[in-house]
Amino acid sequence: MTTKPPLLTAPSQTGATPVPESKSRKKATYTPPPSKAAAPKPLPRWFLPVSLGLMILGLLWLVVTYLSPGAAYPVPGIGQWNLAVGFTIIIVGFGMLTRWR
């Protein structure tokens, strides 16, 4: 003979079928994951001045491009592409600043 789990009756008036009682589970105690490697090494001292210098250089590149007639300067042969060069220099400087700690 097999034993059946104890049954609970539902508290309804409609004559619902009995429901088996679920077994309780024990949860394992939380163990934090092992710590990662040591803190990241610091950046070189030249990193911040170079990134800020690139952003300023890009800004100056854009100003010279806007002030020159027909976007002839800083590089005369590329015309309006001087704007793309200036914005690219600024974006590179900003990208470096995202890595700064």
Buried (B, 14 or more C-beta within 10 A) or exposed (E): EEEEEEEEEEEEEEEEEEEEEEEEEEEEEEEEEEEEEEEEEEEEEEBBEEBBBBBEBBBEBBEBBEEEEEBBEBEEEBEEEBBEBBBEBBEBBEEBBEEEE
